[in-house]
Amino acid sequence: MGALDGVTIVEIAAIGPVPFCGMLLSDMGATVIRIDRTESSDLGLQFDARFHIANRGRKSIAVNLKSKEGVETVLALLERADAVIEGFRPGVMERLGLGPDVCLARNKKLVYGRMTGWGQSGPLANVAGHDINYIALTGVLHSVGERGRAPGVPLNLIGDYGGGALYLCVGMLAGLLEAHRSGQGQVVDAAMVDGSASLMTLFTGMVAAGVWNEERGTNAIDAGSHFYNVYETADGEFVSIGCIERKFYLQFLDLIGLSNDKDLVAHQMDKERWPEFVERIAKVMRGKTLAQWCAILQNTDVCFAPVLRPSEVPNHPHVVARETFVNHAGVVQPAPAPRFSRTASAIQGPPVDIGQHTDEILRGLGLSADRIASLRKEGTVA
């Protein structure tokens, strides 16, 4: 049984960080009931449901939230739940009749998690946005990319998942822990702009201290230096090098045949010479294939790893040994993380079809077969 075994969480269907947070909670053992819509909706990218891996391990009930009976059905679920997570714009849940005040009046122990881009308040609170916009406003996007080039877009890992889903998940876990002690629930206001700003804590401090240059690609760990960079190999592949520490750096120079280069040895931290040093090392790295560099640098302390394509990752020997990926229901996917020594996490099931468990969930609320049939006929559930 997982660490959250016995915990019931209601997830109001959304995109991006909310389903990813729901996946994390489900993997840790929680029973996650997703409230899907009865009508079709534009929730972004559409593809075969089997591969919506972030939707794994749920139970789904399709409910018409625009009907009084539909809202009452959700409230009945929340009366028995420990928590709810939602990702609507501010005020939408209130207009539906499912705002925090209403829900907490029905269940005082409920932890009510809210996920938005801009937050529940502020001049941008009700404006549409996506990951790229939230990380733009918090300095993340400006800081990623090559010198003299436009900012690089780091997928939607930082706003949606790092600054969004993970902060919501942490907030929910803390809220559940506190509710267990106090017997009272509360609202967890998670905003991607807040989480992204929090992830920038180190760099905010470095900027304030005057030790971080805001020009992209000119700092020690943003591909500005020769010892923390990506290099192309003879066969057009790439390797990553991160030998910041002096002893690792010297070992790197030795293994690539540049230990006799007095400039590289003596002036590791001379920022003025970094562009020149990058070119010196790049020339050497282009002299061997990826496989050759792996044979030389793998399993050493030079802080090295090949740059793998996503499709290659599950087959890397370290990833295989760690069982970082699993084949579940015919789909190779990341295994639950983090790992627990006693209450192991587990994938509770594949992604579910919309409304797949509607009857089961309604029966759990004590509704008769006739009543369930009536709700279906009325269009309240599907």
Buried (B, 14 or more C-beta within 10 A) or exposed (E): EBBBEEBBBBBBBBBBBBBBBBBBBBBBBBBBBBBBBBEEEEEEEEEEEEEBBBBBBBBBBBBBBEBEBBBEBBBBBBEEBBBBBBBBBBEBBEEBBBBBEBBBEEBEBBBBBBBBBBBBEEEBBEEEBBBBBBBBBBBBBBBBBEBEEEBEEBEBEBBBBBBBBBBBBBBBBEBBEBBEEEEEBBBBBBBBBBBBBEBBEEBBEBBEEEEBBEEBBBBBBBBBBBBBBEBBBBEEBBBBBBBBEEEBBBBBBBBBEBBEBEEBBEBBEEEEBBBEBBEBBBEBBBEBBBEEBBEBBBEBEBBBBBBBEEEEEBEBEEBEEEEBBBEBEEBEBBBBEEEEEEEEBBBBBBBBEBBBBBBEBBBBBEBEEEEBEBBBEEBBBB
